[in-house]
C-alpha cells in the first residue's frame, strides 16, 4: 500500500482546485463586465484612421447650419443663412434665408425637399409653391455645395472662414453648427 501524504487529502485537493478555478472564472467575468461597463466593449466607434473617433466636418456632417456674408466685387453685401439635414442621403432638405442686399433689408426664404423634388418660397411675405428645378438646381444647391466643398475640412472649434471666391467676391462663413438637431419646423413653410 502506498503511503499517504500528510496534511492534505485527495478530497481537500480537489475542493481546493475547484475553488481556485471558480475564483478565476469569477475574476474573469467581473473584469469583462467592468471593461464593458466602462465603455471598453460593444460597438467600436468610427475611426479617424489614427485610433480616435470620427471628426465631423462640414464635408461629412449629416446636418449643418451656417451663415455667409458675401460682398461682391462691386461692393454690395448680402447675408445668407443655410440649414440642411439628411445630408449624404437622397432625402436632403435645405432652407435658405437670403438678404441679397443688406441696404434694402428684405429677406427671402426658400425650403427645398430633394426627396420629392418640391420647394417653397417666401418672397412676398407669404409662402408659395416654388419651382424646384430653379430653386434647387440653379439657385441654391450649387451655392450650398460650393461653400461646403471649399470648406469641407472645417470642424467645430476652427475659426470663421474668410476667403475670396473665383468671381472676386469676399466670403465670410460663420455661425457654423455641425450636426445640430434641426427641428422639422425649420423646414415647414408657415
Residue pairs with C-beta under 8 A, 6 or more apart in sequence:
8 16
32 41
35 41
36 42
45 53
45 54
46 53
46 54
47 53
47 54
48 54
48 55
54 60
55 155
56 155
56 156
56 178
56 179
57 152
57 153
57 154
57 155
57 178
58 64
58 66
58 147
58 148
58 151
58 152
58 153
58 154
58 155
58 176
58 178
59 148
59 149
59 151
59 152
59 153
60 88
60 152
61 87
61 178
61 179
62 85
62 86
62 87
62 88
62 179
63 84
63 85
63 86
63 87
63 179
63 180
63 181
63 182
64 82
64 83
64 84
64 85
64 87
64 148
64 176
64 177
64 178
64 179
64 180
65 81
65 82
65 83
65 84
65 175
65 176
65 177
65 180
65 182
66 81
66 82
66 147
66 173
66 174
66 175
66 176
66 177
67 79
67 80
67 81
67 82
67 173
67 174
67 175
68 79
68 80
68 81
68 82
68 147
68 171
68 172
68 173
68 174
69 77
69 78
69 79
69 170
69 171
69 172
69 174
70 77
70 78
70 79
70 80
70 169
70 170
70 171
71 77
71 169
71 170
72 78
72 167
72 169
73 167
73 168
73 169
76 101
76 103
77 101
77 102
77 103
78 98
78 99
78 100
78 101
78 102
79 98
79 99
79 102
80 96
80 97
80 98
80 99
80 143
81 96
81 97
81 98
82 94
82 95
82 96
82 144
82 147
83 94
83 95
83 182
83 186
83 187
84 92
84 93
84 94
84 95
84 144
85 92
85 93
85 182
85 187
86 92
86 93
90 114
90 115
91 113
91 114
91 115
92 114
92 115
93 111
93 112
93 113
93 114
93 115
93 187
94 110
94 111
94 112
94 114
94 136
94 140
94 141
94 144
95 109
95 110
95 111
95 112
95 186
95 187
96 109
96 110
96 140
96 144
97 107
97 108
97 109
98 107
98 108
98 109
98 110
99 105
99 106
99 107
99 108
100 106
100 108
108 121
108 122
108 123
109 121
109 122
110 119
110 120
110 121
110 122
110 130
110 135
110 139
110 140
111 119
111 120
111 121
111 187
111 188
111 189
112 118
112 119
112 120
112 130
112 132
112 135
112 136
112 140
112 141
113 119
113 187
114 136
117 132
117 136
118 129
118 130
118 132
119 129
119 130
119 131
119 132
119 135
119 136
120 127
120 128
120 129
120 130
120 189
121 127
121 128
121 130
121 135
122 128
122 189
127 189
127 190
147 171
147 173
150 163
150 165
151 161
151 173
154 161
154 173
154 176
155 178
156 176
156 178
160 172
160 173
160 174
160 176
161 171
161 172
161 173
161 174
161 176
162 170
162 171
162 172
162 173
163 171
164 170
164 171
165 171
